[in-house]
């Protein structure tokens, strides 16, 4: 099936190339008639069709000369190609137009979201190249003795996250008493060690190992497709012995250290969003405190949407978008973490129709990224070929957008940030069929949404297009075009 994918792509380029080359070989008359027929099919006038044909003559001459001058190791292959072009030249003009039109439509389909053609390039070229480069750089050969574990940063259902460092080659980690490994602070010059973030997969929790393997796969995938969207992934290893935090057979994931605070950490601070104003905005000339808060929130929202737009363009839906899964780097950039619940709907990776991993505080009302009656995905090449149809019919990327809307509301209104408030809001929203405007009129939470009312209430309008029923929700790309990002 992989060969079929590439055959389709080859057919597109061959058909388009054949058209141009044949027209040069067969003569200008055939060229003119072929393109005039194509012009008629698009409703062009006589003068426009004549211009198309004249322009095509020049193009054909250039392409013909180029092909004649091509140096191929196998002359028979070159001759076979020219014979194929000559056969194409003998087709009636209408058939030539049909081939061109079909090739064009095929190319549009193969490059439509989530990108069948780019997916084939990624799976059969970029992924192997990445693996070779990682092995050359030592990323696929990480081992327990390469690292020292520092303080605990956080804990989730399937893993515990630690700060850590890569030990220089001239240091020995094994020194210690019994099974206690040396602490990071016990190494001389530890402040100069390269910092990393390590995640210990909870091997005794059902589903944790599978989640860890999915997270590793998606981090490699994102490193190829959109490296600026997530933290720089260094690789994984399995502990070969029990010492300190390491348990023999335990799986660990490693990222380059980019920061130890998430958006959730900043939002817990009463000074939010002022605590991120200067890192994100710099020394802004805006003196109005209210507008400065609004600008900070808008900046955060834009970064989240830009990241999701890139992620969704590759066919990946995160499915666990929340403040705790957005790390704020030391360079004041927001990056996504924790891809254990993500699904790649280009190939059906980590997608089971009747299953879904989600956070009830941020998940949308539909609960599942795809309708429950959606069948299990076929083999990856077939799933990839069908993915543009699936994407058009179901818009799975809108699953993440509801979560973005909830984050947007929480950033704007402090009294919506507590777990109790989120639970009450979700219950109230369900009672009004997730109509945010209706909810605002009857909610008991009395949120202060003045930050969303700036700029003729465009922030509130955008929030209403995110926290709503799926069919009314905006995609990340559409949300970025909303007037809110041009207001105040």
C-alpha positions as CSV (number, residue, x, y, z in Angstrom):
1,X,0.0,0.0,0.0
2,X,3.0,2.2,0.6
3,X,3.9,1.7,-3.1
4,X,0.4,2.8,-4.1
5,X,0.7,6.0,-2.2
6,X,3.9,6.9,-4.0
7,X,2.5,5.7,-7.3
8,X,-0.4,8.2,-7.0
9,X,2.1,11.0,-6.3
10,X,4.2,9.8,-9.3
11,X,1.1,9.8,-11.5
12,X,0.4,13.4,-10.7
13,X,3.9,14.6,-11.5
14,X,4.1,12.3,-14.6
15,X,0.8,13.5,-15.9
16,X,1.6,17.2,-15.5
17,X,5.2,16.7,-16.8
18,X,4.0,14.6,-19.7
19,X,1.6,17.3,-20.8
20,X,4.3,19.9,-20.9
21,X,7.0,17.8,-22.5
22,X,4.7,16.2,-25.1
23,X,3.4,19.5,-26.2
24,X,6.9,20.6,-27.0
25,X,7.8,17.4,-28.8
26,X,4.6,17.0,-30.7
27,X,4.5,20.6,-32.1
28,X,2.9,23.8,-31.3
29,X,-0.4,23.0,-33.0
30,X,-1.2,20.2,-30.6
31,X,-0.1,22.3,-27.7
32,X,-2.5,25.1,-28.7
33,X,-5.5,22.9,-29.1
34,X,-4.9,21.1,-25.8
35,X,-4.7,24.2,-23.8
36,X,-7.5,25.9,-25.7
37,X,-9.7,22.9,-24.8
38,X,-8.6,23.3,-21.2
39,X,-9.4,27.0,-21.4
40,X,-12.9,26.2,-22.7
41,X,-13.5,23.8,-19.8
42,X,-12.8,26.7,-17.4
43,X,-15.0,29.1,-19.4
44,X,-12.2,31.3,-20.8
45,X,-12.9,33.6,-23.7
46,X,-11.3,33.2,-27.1
47,X,-8.6,35.8,-26.5
48,X,-7.7,34.3,-23.1
49,X,-7.5,30.8,-24.6
50,X,-5.2,32.1,-27.3
51,X,-2.9,33.7,-24.7
52,X,-2.8,30.4,-22.8
53,X,-1.8,28.5,-25.9
54,X,0.9,31.1,-26.8
55,X,2.3,31.1,-23.3
56,X,2.3,27.3,-23.3
57,X,4.4,27.1,-26.5
58,X,7.2,29.0,-24.8
59,X,7.0,26.8,-21.7
60,X,7.0,23.6,-23.8
61,X,10.2,24.7,-25.7
62,X,12.0,25.3,-22.5
63,X,10.9,22.0,-21.0
64,X,11.7,20.0,-24.2
65,X,15.2,21.5,-24.3
66,X,15.7,20.7,-20.6
67,X,14.7,17.1,-21.0
68,X,16.9,16.6,-24.1
69,X,19.8,17.9,-22.0
70,X,19.0,15.7,-19.0
71,X,21.8,13.2,-18.3
72,X,20.5,9.8,-17.2
73,X,22.6,6.8,-16.3
74,X,20.2,4.6,-18.1
75,X,19.4,5.8,-21.6
76,X,16.7,3.2,-22.1
77,X,14.7,4.8,-19.2
78,X,15.0,8.1,-20.9
79,X,13.8,6.6,-24.2
80,X,10.8,4.9,-22.4
81,X,9.9,8.2,-20.8
82,X,9.9,10.0,-24.2
83,X,7.8,7.1,-25.7
84,X,5.3,7.5,-22.9
85,X,5.1,11.2,-23.6
86,X,4.6,10.5,-27.3
87,X,1.7,8.2,-26.5
88,X,0.1,10.8,-24.4
89,X,0.5,13.3,-27.3
90,X,-1.7,11.0,-29.5
91,X,-4.7,11.3,-27.1
92,X,-7.6,13.6,-28.2
93,X,-7.5,17.1,-26.8
94,X,-10.4,16.4,-24.5
95,X,-8.7,13.3,-23.1
96,X,-5.6,15.3,-22.4
97,X,-7.6,17.9,-20.6
98,X,-9.2,15.1,-18.6
99,X,-5.9,13.7,-17.6
100,X,-4.7,17.1,-16.6
101,X,-7.8,17.8,-14.7
102,X,-7.8,14.5,-12.9
103,X,-4.1,14.9,-12.0
104,X,-4.9,18.4,-10.6
105,X,-7.8,17.1,-8.5
106,X,-5.6,14.2,-7.3
107,X,-2.9,16.6,-6.3
108,X,-5.4,18.7,-4.4
109,X,-6.8,15.7,-2.6
110,X,-3.3,14.4,-1.7
111,X,-2.3,17.7,-0.3
112,X,-5.6,18.5,1.5
113,X,-5.8,18.5,5.2
114,X,-4.3,16.5,6.9
115,X,-2.0,15.9,4.0
116,X,-1.7,12.4,2.5
117,X,1.3,13.3,0.4
118,X,3.2,14.9,3.2
119,X,2.3,12.0,5.4
120,X,3.8,9.6,3.0
121,X,7.0,11.7,2.8
122,X,7.1,11.8,6.6
123,X,6.5,8.1,7.1
124,X,8.8,6.7,4.4
125,X,11.5,9.3,4.2
126,X,11.7,11.8,7.2
127,X,11.1,9.2,9.9
128,X,13.9,6.9,8.8
129,X,16.2,9.9,8.3
130,X,15.4,11.1,11.8
131,X,16.1,7.6,13.2
132,X,19.5,7.5,11.5
133,X,20.5,11.0,12.6
134,X,19.3,10.3,16.2
135,X,21.4,7.2,16.3
136,X,24.4,9.1,15.0
137,X,23.9,11.8,17.7
138,X,23.4,9.1,20.4
139,X,19.7,10.0,21.1
140,X,18.5,6.4,20.4
141,X,21.1,5.0,22.7
142,X,20.3,6.7,26.0
143,X,20.9,4.8,29.2
144,X,20.2,5.2,32.9
145,X,23.8,6.0,33.8
146,X,23.7,9.1,31.5
147,X,21.4,11.0,33.9
148,X,21.0,12.2,37.4
149,X,17.5,12.9,38.7
150,X,16.8,16.1,40.6
151,X,13.7,17.5,42.2
152,X,10.2,16.4,41.4
153,X,8.3,18.9,39.2
154,X,4.8,17.3,38.9
155,X,2.8,14.1,38.7
156,X,0.0,12.9,36.5
157,X,-2.1,9.7,36.2
158,X,0.5,7.9,34.2
159,X,3.9,9.5,35.1
160,X,6.0,11.6,37.4
161,X,8.1,14.5,36.1
162,X,11.5,15.4,37.4
163,X,14.2,18.0,36.8
164,X,17.5,16.4,36.0
165,X,20.8,16.7,34.1
166,X,23.0,14.8,31.7
167,X,26.2,13.6,33.4
168,X,29.4,14.5,31.6
169,X,31.3,11.5,30.3
170,X,34.0,11.7,32.9
171,X,31.5,11.5,35.8
172,X,30.5,8.2,37.4
173,X,26.9,7.9,38.7
174,X,27.3,4.6,40.5
175,X,28.9,6.1,43.5
176,X,26.5,6.1,46.4
177,X,25.4,4.2,49.5
178,X,23.4,1.1,48.9
179,X,20.7,1.7,46.3
180,X,20.7,5.5,46.9
181,X,22.2,7.3,43.9
182,X,24.0,10.6,44.3
183,X,21.9,13.7,44.3
184,X,22.5,16.3,41.7
185,X,23.8,18.7,44.2
186,X,26.5,16.2,45.3
187,X,28.3,16.5,42.0
188,X,31.0,19.1,41.7
189,X,30.2,21.7,39.1
190,X,26.6,20.4,38.7
191,X,25.3,23.8,37.8
192,X,27.2,23.5,34.5
193,X,25.5,20.2,33.6
194,X,23.0,20.2,30.7
195,X,19.6,20.4,32.2
196,X,16.8,18.0,31.1
197,X,13.3,17.1,32.1
198,X,12.6,13.4,32.8
199,X,9.3,11.6,33.0
200,X,9.1,8.3,34.8
201,X,6.3,6.1,33.5
202,X,4.2,4.5,36.2
203,X,4.7,0.9,35.3
204,X,2.3,-0.4,37.9
205,X,-0.7,1.7,36.6
206,X,-2.8,0.1,33.9
207,X,-2.5,1.9,30.6
208,X,0.6,3.9,31.7
209,X,3.1,2.0,29.5
210,X,0.9,2.3,26.5
211,X,0.5,6.0,27.1
212,X,4.3,6.4,27.5
213,X,4.9,4.6,24.2
214,X,2.3,6.8,22.5
215,X,3.9,9.9,24.0
216,X,7.3,8.9,22.7
217,X,5.9,8.2,19.2
218,X,4.1,11.6,19.1
219,X,7.1,13.5,20.3
220,X,9.2,12.1,17.5
221,X,6.4,12.8,15.1
222,X,6.0,16.4,16.3
223,X,9.8,16.9,16.2
224,X,9.6,16.3,12.4
225,X,6.3,18.0,11.6
226,X,6.3,21.1,13.9
227,X,9.3,21.2,16.2
228,X,8.5,24.6,17.7
229,X,5.1,23.3,19.0
230,X,6.4,21.0,21.7
231,X,9.5,20.7,24.0
232,X,12.7,19.4,22.4
233,X,12.5,15.6,22.8
234,X,15.8,13.8,23.4
235,X,14.6,10.2,23.5
236,X,13.9,7.5,26.0
237,X,15.6,4.6,27.9
238,X,14.7,1.7,30.1
239,X,16.5,1.5,33.5
240,X,18.8,-1.5,33.7
241,X,19.0,-1.6,37.5
242,X,17.2,-0.3,40.6
243,X,19.0,2.7,42.1
244,X,17.4,5.9,43.6
245,X,14.4,6.9,41.5
246,X,15.3,4.3,38.8
247,X,13.6,0.9,38.9
248,X,14.9,-1.9,36.8
249,X,12.7,-2.2,33.7
250,X,11.1,1.2,34.1
251,X,10.7,3.4,31.1
252,X,11.8,7.1,31.1
253,X,11.3,9.9,28.6
254,X,13.7,12.7,28.3
255,X,13.3,16.3,27.0
256,X,15.7,19.2,26.8
257,X,15.0,21.5,29.8
258,X,13.1,24.6,28.7
259,X,11.3,25.6,31.9
260,X,9.7,24.1,34.9
261,X,6.5,26.2,35.1
262,X,3.3,25.6,33.2
263,X,0.5,28.1,32.3
264,X,-1.4,26.5,35.2
265,X,1.3,27.5,37.6
266,X,1.1,31.1,36.5
267,X,-2.7,31.1,36.6
268,X,-2.6,30.0,40.2
269,X,-0.8,33.2,41.1
270,X,-3.2,36.1,42.0
271,X,-1.1,38.4,39.9
272,X,-2.0,36.6,36.6
273,X,-1.8,37.8,33.9
274,X,0.5,40.6,35.1
275,X,3.1,38.0,36.1
276,X,3.5,37.1,32.3
277,X,3.0,40.6,30.9
278,X,6.7,41.7,30.8
279,X,8.1,38.3,29.6
280,X,5.5,38.2,26.8
281,X,5.0,41.9,25.9
282,X,8.4,43.3,26.9
283,X,8.3,46.9,28.0
284,X,5.0,47.8,26.4
285,X,4.0,51.4,26.0
286,X,0.5,50.5,27.1
287,X,0.0,52.2,30.5
288,X,-3.7,51.2,31.1
289,X,-3.5,48.2,33.4
290,X,-6.8,46.7,32.0
291,X,-5.6,46.9,28.4
292,X,-2.2,45.5,29.4
293,X,-3.9,42.5,31.0
294,X,-6.0,42.1,27.9
295,X,-3.0,42.3,25.6
296,X,-1.2,39.6,27.7
297,X,-4.1,37.2,27.5
298,X,-4.4,37.8,23.7
299,X,-0.7,37.0,23.3
300,X,-1.1,33.8,25.2
301,X,-4.2,32.8,23.2
302,X,-2.5,33.5,19.9
303,X,0.4,31.3,20.8
304,X,-1.9,28.5,21.8
305,X,-3.9,28.8,18.5
306,X,-0.8,29.0,16.3
307,X,0.6,25.8,17.9
308,X,-2.7,24.0,17.5
309,X,-3.0,25.2,13.9
310,X,0.4,23.6,13.1
311,X,-0.5,20.5,15.1
312,X,-3.9,20.0,13.4
313,X,-2.4,20.5,10.0
314,X,-0.4,17.3,10.4
315,X,-3.5,15.3,11.4
316,X,-2.8,15.3,15.2
317,X,-5.4,16.2,17.8
318,X,-4.0,16.6,21.3
319,X,-7.2,15.7,23.2
320,X,-5.8,17.0,26.5
321,X,-5.5,20.7,26.0
322,X,-5.3,22.5,29.4
323,X,-3.1,25.0,31.3
324,X,-1.1,22.2,33.0
325,X,0.0,20.8,29.5
326,X,1.3,24.2,28.3
327,X,4.9,24.8,29.5
328,X,6.1,28.4,29.6
329,X,9.7,28.3,28.4
330,X,12.5,30.4,29.8
331,X,12.2,32.4,26.5
332,X,8.6,33.1,27.3
333,X,7.2,30.8,24.6
334,X,4.3,28.4,25.2
335,X,4.8,24.8,24.1
336,X,2.6,21.7,24.4
337,X,3.6,18.8,26.6
338,X,2.0,15.4,27.5
339,X,1.0,13.8,24.2
340,X,0.0,10.5,25.8
341,X,-3.7,11.1,24.9
342,X,-3.0,12.5,21.4
343,X,-4.3,10.8,18.3
344,X,-3.0,11.0,14.7
345,X,-6.0,10.8,12.5
346,X,-4.0,10.8,9.4
347,X,-3.0,7.1,10.0
348,X,-5.3,6.2,13.0
349,X,-2.5,6.1,15.6
350,X,-3.8,5.9,19.2
351,X,-7.4,6.0,18.1
352,X,-10.0,3.6,19.4
353,X,-13.6,4.7,18.6
354,X,-15.2,3.8,22.0
355,X,-12.2,5.0,24.1
356,X,-11.0,8.4,25.0
357,X,-8.5,9.8,27.5
358,X,-9.6,13.3,28.7
359,X,-9.8,15.8,31.5
360,X,-13.4,16.3,32.5
361,X,-12.8,19.9,33.3
362,X,-11.7,20.8,29.8
363,X,-13.2,18.2,27.5
364,X,-16.0,19.2,25.1
365,X,-19.6,17.9,25.5
366,X,-19.2,15.3,22.7
367,X,-16.5,13.5,24.8
368,X,-15.0,11.7,21.7
369,X,-12.8,13.1,19.0
370,X,-14.9,11.2,16.4
371,X,-18.4,9.9,16.4
372,X,-18.7,6.7,18.3
373,X,-20.0,4.8,15.3
374,X,-16.8,5.5,13.4
375,X,-15.1,2.1,12.7
376,X,-11.7,1.2,13.8
377,X,-9.0,2.6,11.5
378,X,-7.7,0.3,8.7
379,X,-4.0,-0.2,8.1
380,X,-2.1,3.0,8.1
381,X,-1.6,3.5,4.3
382,X,-5.4,3.0,3.7
383,X,-6.2,5.2,6.6
384,X,-4.0,7.9,5.2
385,X,-5.7,7.8,1.8
386,X,-9.1,8.1,3.4
387,X,-8.1,10.8,6.0
388,X,-9.1,13.9,3.9
389,X,-12.6,12.6,3.6
390,X,-12.8,11.7,7.3
391,X,-11.4,15.2,8.2
392,X,-13.9,17.0,6.0
393,X,-16.9,15.0,7.4
394,X,-16.1,15.2,11.1
395,X,-13.6,18.1,11.7
396,X,-11.9,16.3,14.6
397,X,-9.6,19.3,15.3
398,X,-12.6,21.1,16.8
399,X,-12.4,18.7,19.8
400,X,-9.4,20.7,21.0
401,X,-11.0,24.1,20.4
402,X,-13.6,23.8,23.1
403,X,-10.8,23.3,25.6
404,X,-9.1,26.4,24.3
405,X,-12.3,28.3,24.9
406,X,-12.4,27.2,28.5
407,X,-8.8,28.3,29.0
408,X,-9.7,31.7,27.4
409,X,-12.5,32.2,29.9
410,X,-10.4,31.2,32.9
411,X,-7.6,33.6,31.9
412,X,-10.1,36.5,31.6
413,X,-12.0,35.7,34.8
414,X,-10.2,34.7,38.1
415,X,-13.3,33.2,39.7
416,X,-13.5,30.6,36.9
417,X,-10.1,29.1,37.7
418,X,-11.0,26.9,40.6
419,X,-12.0,23.2,40.1
420,X,-15.3,23.9,41.8
421,X,-16.1,26.8,39.5
422,X,-15.2,24.7,36.4
423,X,-17.5,21.9,37.5
424,X,-20.4,24.3,38.2
425,X,-19.8,26.1,34.8
426,X,-19.9,22.8,33.0
427,X,-23.1,21.7,34.6
428,X,-24.7,25.1,33.8
429,X,-23.5,25.0,30.2
430,X,-25.1,21.6,29.7
431,X,-28.4,23.0,30.9
432,X,-28.4,25.7,28.2
433,X,-27.1,23.3,25.4
434,X,-23.6,24.9,25.7
435,X,-24.8,28.3,24.6
436,X,-22.3,30.6,26.2
437,X,-24.4,33.7,25.8
438,X,-27.4,32.0,27.5
439,X,-25.1,30.7,30.2
440,X,-23.9,34.2,31.0
441,X,-27.4,35.5,31.7
442,X,-28.2,32.8,34.2
443,X,-25.0,31.6,35.8
444,X,-24.6,31.9,39.6
445,X,-20.8,32.3,39.2
446,X,-21.0,36.0,38.2
447,X,-17.7,36.0,36.3
448,X,-16.0,39.3,35.7
449,X,-15.5,39.3,31.9
450,X,-14.6,43.0,31.4
451,X,-11.3,41.9,29.7
452,X,-13.3,40.2,27.0
453,X,-15.5,43.3,26.5
454,X,-12.7,45.5,25.4
455,X,-12.7,46.3,21.7
456,X,-16.4,46.2,21.2
457,X,-16.7,42.8,22.9
458,X,-14.8,40.9,20.3
459,X,-13.1,38.7,22.9
460,X,-16.5,37.6,24.2
461,X,-17.6,36.9,20.7
462,X,-14.6,34.7,20.1
463,X,-15.1,32.8,23.4
464,X,-18.8,32.2,22.3
465,X,-17.5,30.6,19.1
466,X,-15.2,28.3,20.9
467,X,-17.3,27.2,23.9
468,X,-20.3,25.9,22.0
469,X,-21.6,22.9,20.1
470,X,-19.1,21.3,17.8
471,X,-20.8,22.3,14.5
472,X,-20.6,26.0,15.5
473,X,-17.0,25.9,16.7
474,X,-14.1,27.7,15.0
475,X,-11.0,25.9,14.0
476,X,-7.6,27.2,15.1
477,X,-7.0,28.8,11.7
478,X,-10.4,30.5,11.7
479,X,-10.0,31.7,15.3
480,X,-6.7,33.4,14.4
481,X,-8.6,35.3,11.7
482,X,-11.2,36.6,14.2
483,X,-11.4,40.4,14.6
484,X,-10.4,40.0,18.3
485,X,-6.8,39.8,17.3
486,X,-7.1,43.2,15.7
487,X,-9.0,45.0,18.4
488,X,-7.8,47.5,21.0
